[in-house]
Amino acid sequence: MTDSQGTDILVIGGGVIGLMTARELAAAGAEVTLVEMGGTGQQASWAGGGILSPLYPWRFAGAVTALATWSQHTYPALCTELFETTGIDPEYSTSGLMILDAEDHADALAWAAAEQRAVITLSRSRISEKEPGLHTDVREALWLEEIGQVRNPRLTKALRAAIEPKVSIREQEEVLELRVQDGQVRGVRTVSGDIDARRVVVCTGAWTAELLAKIGRKPDIHPVRGQMILFYAKPGQIRHLTLFRERYVIPRRDGRVLIGSTLEDAGFEKRTTAEAKEELYRIATDMFPLLKRSPIEDHWAGLRPGSPSGIPYIGPYPGAEGLYVNAGHFRNGLVTGPASARLLADLLLGRDPILPPAAYALDAARG
């Protein structure tokens, strides 16, 4: 065991939410330490697809839309800055999102009008023009041309490189418990010893409820397993993000194509299954028969932090002064990450918040 060490603000969790939160706090001049049980960016942040939009965005609560909208406006400049300062390109691009589901076009168009978003209806011929390799029987599709994507493993690497000069990063160090005394957070106990801190931010994704349960009330966050497969295809064969019946196809710049993702209640079991691989392969090749000529390069699983209505918990933890939470983003951690980090930093540092924080409080109602 090491002797007790100290920091002003301790961020627990090195995924995209933890990295962005540490970046915001360090940019404000705070002394920040980040502790991660494994390697930074290796859990849900690595396993996701990198679509910078909630899937079917009109189906989400306004609290999620507000975070996503703020973040979407921020991403181009953020990725440019990260590339310029670190040399690591997050590969931000505006790919556009084509949604083939026809059930709720009216709701989607009403949402677009209310939120002033560019959403149009594509005819069958326009669908073929945009995606010549797509096989579908739908007569109309929705086209969201403003939707972008990032290559999320590269984004987390860039974030880590950007904060490394300013933030003390401690990897392979699991936090065993939060130290709270007389209603005040005092730090944490890790596998390597104690870390003293006046303020602690819990950004531990699917593991958040387990950690907070040890001191009392826990947020309603649980792991939801998602599996994806990766095709080694050629650049330009598939041009845009495509979504149909909760499954998405994501083309990368280098030609690789991701297909995902399953939604499985499997606890903390992060293994892949042959059944999911077969299902995803069938869906991908039914939509894009050209993928039958492309080998599967990889198949993996990740654990998302599921929460009611997908509304994250952002703000102070009741009954423990100095303790904050930024977790529970479900499938939208990447698209809501910049706003979530800024809002948490605003609340912790006593600044005017970028968004009304009430909807994200730990005791807020979530339908």
LODRENTI-649823 format. One record per residue (C-alpha): residue in three letters; chain; x, y, z. Coordinates in pm, whole numbers, always signed. Example, Ala and Ser with C-alpha at 12.3 -4.5 7.8 and 13.67 -1.06 7.14 Angstrom:
rest,kette,u,v,w
Ala,A,+1230,-450,+780
Ser,A,+1367,-106,+714
END
This chain:
rest,kette,u,v,w
Met,A,+0,+0,+0
Thr,A,+119,+347,-81
Asp,A,+99,+644,+148
Ser,A,-204,+867,+109
Gln,A,-168,+1106,-183
Gly,A,-372,+1416,-253
Thr,A,-532,+1614,-533
Asp,A,-783,+1895,-560
Ile,A,-1028,+1714,-790
Leu,A,-1027,+1339,-853
Val,A,-1204,+1203,-1162
Ile,A,-1284,+832,-1144
Gly,A,-1311,+669,-1485
Gly,A,-1107,+713,-1801
Gly,A,-1368,+670,-2070
Val,A,-1477,+953,-2298
Ile,A,-1689,+1108,-2021
Gly,A,-1407,+1097,-1765
Leu,A,-1147,+1222,-2012
Met,A,-1364,+1511,-2127
Thr,A,-1456,+1598,-1768
Ala,A,-1090,+1603,-1664
Arg,A,-1010,+1817,-1968
Glu,A,-1278,+2074,-1878
Leu,A,-1169,+2096,-1515
Ala,A,-800,+2121,-1600
Ala,A,-873,+2392,-1857
Ala,A,-1025,+2596,-1573
Gly,A,-699,+2572,-1380
Ala,A,-793,+2296,-1136
Glu,A,-545,+2038,-1011
Val,A,-692,+1714,-1147
Thr,A,-607,+1348,-1105
Leu,A,-779,+1081,-1315
Val,A,-784,+721,-1194
Glu,A,-893,+432,-1418
Met,A,-930,+63,-1329
Gly,A,-788,-46,-1666
Gly,A,-657,+157,-1955
Thr,A,-817,+485,-2060
Gly,A,-1079,+459,-2332
Gln,A,-1093,+79,-2331
Gln,A,-1453,+11,-2227
Ala,A,-1776,+144,-2385
Ser,A,-1592,+443,-2534
Trp,A,-1380,+206,-2744
Ala,A,-1658,-41,-2824
Gly,A,-1916,+204,-2962
Gly,A,-1973,+314,-3318
Gly,A,-1898,+685,-3300
Ile,A,-2226,+817,-3444
Leu,A,-2268,+1174,-3325
Ser,A,-2644,+1160,-3286
Pro,A,-2890,+970,-3074
Leu,A,-3042,+695,-3286
Tyr,A,-3391,+811,-3385
Pro,A,-3332,+1143,-3206
Trp,A,-3700,+1240,-3197
Arg,A,-3769,+949,-2960
Phe,A,-3554,+1094,-2682
Ala,A,-3638,+1329,-2398
Gly,A,-3557,+1696,-2438
Ala,A,-3282,+1660,-2176
Val,A,-3092,+1424,-2406
Thr,A,-3156,+1641,-2712
Ala,A,-3019,+1948,-2532
Leu,A,-2691,+1774,-2447
Ala,A,-2660,+1629,-2797
Thr,A,-2729,+1960,-2971
Trp,A,-2469,+2150,-2769
Ser,A,-2213,+1877,-2830
Gln,A,-2283,+1848,-3203
His,A,-2205,+2217,-3245
Thr,A,-1882,+2169,-3048
Tyr,A,-1740,+1859,-3216
Pro,A,-1586,+2006,-3534
Ala,A,-1374,+2256,-3344
Leu,A,-1294,+2004,-3069
Cys,A,-1163,+1746,-3314
Thr,A,-964,+2006,-3504
Glu,A,-803,+2126,-3181
Leu,A,-723,+1771,-3069
Phe,A,-562,+1689,-3404
Glu,A,-355,+2008,-3403
Thr,A,-233,+1966,-3045
Thr,A,-176,+1589,-3036
Gly,A,-125,+1480,-3397
Ile,A,-398,+1217,-3348
Asp,A,-688,+1260,-3589
Pro,A,-1028,+1162,-3440
Glu,A,-1148,+1140,-3803
Tyr,A,-1451,+1362,-3759
Ser,A,-1664,+1365,-4072
Thr,A,-2016,+1464,-4165
Ser,A,-2135,+1137,-4315
Gly,A,-2508,+1203,-4301
Leu,A,-2752,+952,-4155
Met,A,-3012,+764,-4361
Ile,A,-3295,+610,-4158
Leu,A,-3493,+342,-4338
Asp,A,-3766,+287,-4075
Ala,A,-4094,+429,-4199
Glu,A,-4310,+395,-3889
Asp,A,-4268,+742,-3743
His,A,-4179,+976,-4029
Ala,A,-4441,+1225,-3914
Asp,A,-4293,+1239,-3564
Ala,A,-3944,+1279,-3707
Leu,A,-4043,+1568,-3932
Ala,A,-4234,+1739,-3651
Trp,A,-3928,+1707,-3427
Ala,A,-3705,+1847,-3701
Ala,A,-3930,+2150,-3743
Ala,A,-3940,+2214,-3369
Glu,A,-3564,+2173,-3326
Gln,A,-3475,+2345,-3654
Arg,A,-3291,+2040,-3786
Ala,A,-3231,+1945,-4147
Val,A,-3439,+1632,-4201
Ile,A,-3588,+1550,-4540
Thr,A,-3769,+1256,-4697
Leu,A,-3590,+1065,-4972
Ser,A,-3773,+885,-5252
Arg,A,-3674,+538,-5364
Ser,A,-3465,+679,-5649
Arg,A,-3284,+922,-5416
Ile,A,-3206,+639,-5177
Ser,A,-3039,+450,-5461
Glu,A,-2846,+760,-5565
Lys,A,-2703,+805,-5219
Glu,A,-2631,+438,-5155
Pro,A,-2605,+239,-5479
Gly,A,-2500,-72,-5287
Leu,A,-2798,-68,-5050
His,A,-3064,-334,-5094
Thr,A,-3397,-228,-4945
Asp,A,-3767,-250,-5016
Val,A,-3856,+76,-4841
Arg,A,-4015,+343,-5058
Glu,A,-3904,+639,-4850
Ala,A,-3623,+713,-4606
Leu,A,-3532,+998,-4378
Trp,A,-3210,+1185,-4451
Leu,A,-3027,+1376,-4175
Glu,A,-2742,+1532,-4368
Glu,A,-2584,+1715,-4073
Ile,A,-2506,+1403,-3869
Gly,A,-2138,+1329,-3823
Gln,A,-1920,+1057,-3680
Val,A,-1583,+1013,-3513
Arg,A,-1353,+716,-3489
Asn,A,-1400,+676,-3117
Pro,A,-1079,+484,-3031
Arg,A,-882,+764,-3193
Leu,A,-1090,+1027,-3012
Thr,A,-1012,+880,-2671
Lys,A,-642,+850,-2757
Ala,A,-639,+1215,-2860
Leu,A,-820,+1322,-2544
Arg,A,-573,+1133,-2328
Ala,A,-275,+1284,-2510
Ala,A,-427,+1632,-2478
Ile,A,-477,+1616,-2102
Glu,A,-158,+1427,-2014
Pro,A,+51,+1744,-1962
Lys,A,-207,+1888,-1723
Val,A,-370,+1590,-1552
Ser,A,-213,+1317,-1338
Ile,A,-335,+990,-1496
Arg,A,-331,+671,-1290
Glu,A,-425,+360,-1488
Gln,A,-466,-3,-1378
Glu,A,-584,+125,-1039
Glu,A,-933,+20,-940
Val,A,-1123,+235,-691
Leu,A,-1249,+5,-415
Glu,A,-1456,+258,-224
Leu,A,-1537,+624,-180
Arg,A,-1424,+779,+145
Val,A,-1703,+992,+292
Gln,A,-1693,+1126,+647
Asp,A,-1936,+1361,+824
Gly,A,-2120,+1429,+498
Gln,A,-1802,+1532,+314
Val,A,-1610,+1335,+53
Arg,A,-1249,+1282,+160
Gly,A,-1117,+1088,-137
Val,A,-1108,+722,-239
Arg,A,-944,+395,-150
Thr,A,-786,+212,-444
Val,A,-599,-113,-486
Ser,A,-280,+92,-445
Gly,A,-382,+295,-142
Asp,A,-571,+611,-51
Ile,A,-605,+924,-263
Asp,A,-718,+1233,-75
Ala,A,-944,+1477,-259
Arg,A,-1184,+1753,-160
Arg,A,-1392,+1689,-469
Val,A,-1452,+1363,-652
Val,A,-1633,+1307,-983
Val,A,-1763,+956,-1056
Cys,A,-1751,+886,-1432
Thr,A,-1751,+508,-1415
Gly,A,-2019,+425,-1672
Ala,A,-2187,+90,-1620
Trp,A,-1998,+40,-1292
Thr,A,-2131,+359,-1130
Ala,A,-2419,+209,-932
Glu,A,-2193,-57,-780
Leu,A,-1950,+205,-653
Leu,A,-2211,+447,-516
Ala,A,-2418,+171,-354
Lys,A,-2142,+133,-96
Ile,A,-2214,+477,+49
Gly,A,-2594,+474,+24
Arg,A,-2823,+576,-257
Lys,A,-2728,+460,-604
Pro,A,-2847,+588,-942
Asp,A,-3046,+359,-1170
Ile,A,-2757,+262,-1396
His,A,-2704,-93,-1517
Pro,A,-2485,-260,-1782
Val,A,-2635,-327,-2125
Arg,A,-2416,-540,-2348
Gly,A,-2375,-446,-2712
Gln,A,-2195,-650,-2977
Met,A,-2055,-528,-3310
Ile,A,-1873,-674,-3606
Leu,A,-1623,-506,-3838
Phe,A,-1585,-574,-4211
Tyr,A,-1262,-513,-4397
Ala,A,-1413,-346,-4703
Lys,A,-1294,-94,-4963
Pro,A,-1321,+284,-4933
Gly,A,-1627,+435,-5100
Gln,A,-1833,+117,-5123
Ile,A,-2068,+246,-4854
Arg,A,-2099,+622,-4827
His,A,-2324,+713,-4536
Leu,A,-2443,+608,-4194
Thr,A,-2747,+384,-4238
Leu,A,-2999,+286,-3971
Phe,A,-3276,+25,-3990
Arg,A,-3464,-141,-3704
Glu,A,-3211,-34,-3439
Arg,A,-2915,-170,-3638
Tyr,A,-2666,+70,-3794
Val,A,-2398,+49,-4060
Ile,A,-2100,+284,-4024
Pro,A,-1844,+333,-4303
Arg,A,-1499,+455,-4200
Arg,A,-1260,+657,-4416
Asp,A,-1032,+360,-4477
Gly,A,-1320,+141,-4603
Arg,A,-1382,-55,-4286
Val,A,-1751,-97,-4207
Leu,A,-1904,-146,-3863
Ile,A,-2242,-307,-3801
Gly,A,-2413,-295,-3463
Ser,A,-2540,-318,-3215
Thr,A,-2718,-568,-2998
Leu,A,-2896,-474,-2674
Glu,A,-2849,-749,-2416
Asp,A,-2919,-771,-2046
Ala,A,-2619,-985,-1957
Gly,A,-2490,-819,-1642
Phe,A,-2117,-753,-1647
Glu,A,-2048,-1045,-1884
Lys,A,-1859,-884,-2173
Arg,A,-1810,-1189,-2392
Thr,A,-1914,-1216,-2756
Thr,A,-2157,-1479,-2884
Ala,A,-2183,-1670,-3209
Glu,A,-2556,-1595,-3223
Ala,A,-2500,-1219,-3224
Lys,A,-2225,-1247,-3483
Glu,A,-2451,-1444,-3715
Glu,A,-2739,-1201,-3665
Leu,A,-2527,-894,-3734
Tyr,A,-2367,-1057,-4039
Arg,A,-2709,-1146,-4182
Ile,A,-2845,-794,-4128
Ala,A,-2535,-630,-4277
Thr,A,-2524,-848,-4588
Asp,A,-2901,-823,-4642
Met,A,-2870,-443,-4643
Phe,A,-2542,-432,-4836
Pro,A,-2489,-756,-5034
Leu,A,-2146,-628,-5141
Leu,A,-2027,-702,-4788
Lys,A,-2048,-1074,-4865
Arg,A,-1721,-1021,-5051
Ser,A,-1557,-854,-4751
Pro,A,-1401,-1053,-4466
Ile,A,-1502,-1000,-4105
Glu,A,-1202,-842,-3937
Asp,A,-1324,-827,-3577
His,A,-1614,-893,-3340
Trp,A,-1638,-741,-2994
Ala,A,-1868,-651,-2707
Gly,A,-1898,-354,-2474
Leu,A,-2108,-259,-2171
Arg,A,-2317,+54,-2199
Pro,A,-2439,+239,-1888
Gly,A,-2815,+199,-1925
Ser,A,-3039,+453,-1750
Pro,A,-3412,+540,-1749
Ser,A,-3499,+722,-2073
Gly,A,-3126,+744,-2142
Ile,A,-3102,+1063,-1934
Pro,A,-2759,+1076,-1768
Tyr,A,-2692,+1167,-1407
Ile,A,-2490,+1489,-1397
Gly,A,-2442,+1683,-1078
Pro,A,-2377,+1665,-703
Tyr,A,-2445,+1349,-507
Pro,A,-2697,+1424,-229
Gly,A,-2563,+1394,+123
Ala,A,-2193,+1395,+37
Glu,A,-2049,+1741,-15
Gly,A,-1786,+1752,-287
Leu,A,-1903,+1429,-454
Tyr,A,-2034,+1453,-811
Val,A,-2158,+1209,-1075
Asn,A,-2134,+1219,-1454
Ala,A,-2261,+882,-1575
Gly,A,-2553,+688,-1720
His,A,-2537,+809,-2082
Phe,A,-2650,+471,-2223
Arg,A,-2594,+474,-2602
Asn,A,-2520,+846,-2624
Gly,A,-2196,+898,-2433
Leu,A,-2004,+1021,-2737
Val,A,-2266,+1255,-2875
Thr,A,-2348,+1405,-2534
Gly,A,-1995,+1393,-2392
Pro,A,-1874,+1750,-2451
Ala,A,-2191,+1905,-2307
Ser,A,-2198,+1664,-2013
Ala,A,-1839,+1746,-1924
Arg,A,-1895,+2121,-1953
Leu,A,-2214,+2107,-1746
Leu,A,-2047,+1903,-1472
Ala,A,-1755,+2145,-1464
Asp,A,-1993,+2440,-1445
Leu,A,-2174,+2289,-1147
Leu,A,-1857,+2186,-964
Leu,A,-1681,+2518,-1019
Gly,A,-1985,+2735,-945
Arg,A,-2014,+2880,-1296
Asp,A,-2335,+2959,-1482
Pro,A,-2438,+2624,-1635
Ile,A,-2462,+2587,-2011
Leu,A,-2798,+2408,-1968
Pro,A,-3061,+2398,-1692
Pro,A,-2925,+2119,-1469
Ala,A,-3245,+2004,-1296
Ala,A,-3329,+1725,-1541
Tyr,A,-2992,+1555,-1480
Ala,A,-2996,+1565,-1098
Leu,A,-2967,+1235,-916
Asp,A,-3313,+1277,-766
Ala,A,-3482,+1402,-1086
Ala,A,-3775,+1200,-1222
Arg,A,-3687,+987,-1522
Gly,A,-3973,+830,-1712
END
